């Protein structure tokens, strides 16, 4: 796998976080280094500081319980945050063919 | 022209209700932050256009929003509510110790003097302060490090710090289900102030801590006099919380959540009795605010304009407030989504709105 410097990554945020960030539709963030959950979320928070603490818990740094990460029809949520995304997923994201999805889990009213 | 602004936090968003001083015609703005739980909104006494809101969901956690134009527009400010150092543990339901874990902000208390200074009460119980308009927060650790803290056990609603009273360097805080606490050094150190409280649901009914205090209020001109709605019992203190006496008197039930003090009559107080700890609705399906003009013990029901049959709503601890107009207004919100207003100190009532989401909090501002 070739590691690109400064990959542009399409990200789909859940509706509440789009409202909070003041955006419509997909966003585009620049990710340095390998594509991992952490580098993607770091890039989201760097561009939209008001999202800090909403995707990952402020204290533990862990993904919040009812937030999921999907891409290429795969649930990436339970992989280690620093694990490189699967190669075919990373390639599709880096090529702009697929977005990285931040999803509010189906839960409760 | 004088404007009255009622800030209603609900289970699914925030609403701003405005009227002129007559308080008979209202306009409704909202929902702001639709879909989010708004535990509390409160305006700065020093600048009524500065309003703070606590916004939370189980999905995306805690946010604090700030408005500088009276609730017309908002901006998210700081949400970094950590615990300083090793947070330690507190008592859990199964008798074990559990690490402190931040969940949400229950109450925001702006400084009377400085619109950029605001305090926040958290769950698990902690007191925070911001001096920059909510952008950054720091924990006042003296409360959580108080000697009794490892023995604090959550109430059914969580280990929440829900009451903050600011009296210069003296402060009061109340926590469910730990009790009331007082600081005389601007929040640096704290001591429990629960002598006289009696709670049948705890092993030592007169324990120093462990009481499920629901809300505490004080009149600004009588800082030593505090009024408390406890889980059961309405209490008062006339020595700054050092001792408490029960003033439930002739109330039909002394279980309830909110308590309010009249802005111009230091001995006039209000409660909303609820049937019991297991029946969180008014007795006999009749929604009644009870008023005492004698600081407790002697109470009268206020019913004019309130539903007197088939009413089974609750009124939460932060969901009743009074304005400061000459004919003082009293407001409360219900779990059924009604916000009721009285422009005559409770003598008569009318709903401002009937069909909001469950109301979590009500505050009111008078804007010159």
Contacts between the chains, C-beta under 8 A, distances in Angstrom:
chain1	res1	chain2	res2	distance
A	14	B	59	7.6
A	16	B	35	6.2
A	16	B	36	7.0
A	16	B	57	7.1
A	16	B	59	7.2
A	16	B	60	6.0
A	17	B	60	6.6
A	20	B	60	8.0
A	20	B	63	7.3
A	20	B	76	6.3
A	50	B	63	7.9
A	50	B	76	4.4
A	52	B	79	7.1
A	52	B	80	7.6
A	53	B	61	5.6
A	53	B	62	7.1
A	53	B	63	7.8
A	53	B	79	4.8
A	53	B	80	6.7
A	54	B	60	4.0
A	54	B	61	5.7
A	54	B	63	7.2
A	54	B	79	7.9
A	55	B	60	7.5
A	57	B	61	7.0
A	58	B	61	7.6
A	58	B	79	6.9
A	58	B	80	5.3
A	58	B	81	7.1
A	58	B	82	6.5
A	58	B	102	7.7
A	59	B	82	5.3
A	59	B	83	7.6
A	59	B	102	6.3
A	64	B	59	6.9
A	64	B	60	6.8
A	64	B	61	6.1
A	65	B	58	7.9
A	66	B	58	5.8
A	66	B	59	4.4
A	67	B	59	6.5
A	67	B	60	7.3
A	104	B	59	4.7
A	104	B	60	7.3
A	105	B	59	7.2
A	107	B	58	7.1
A	107	B	59	7.4
A	108	B	58	6.7
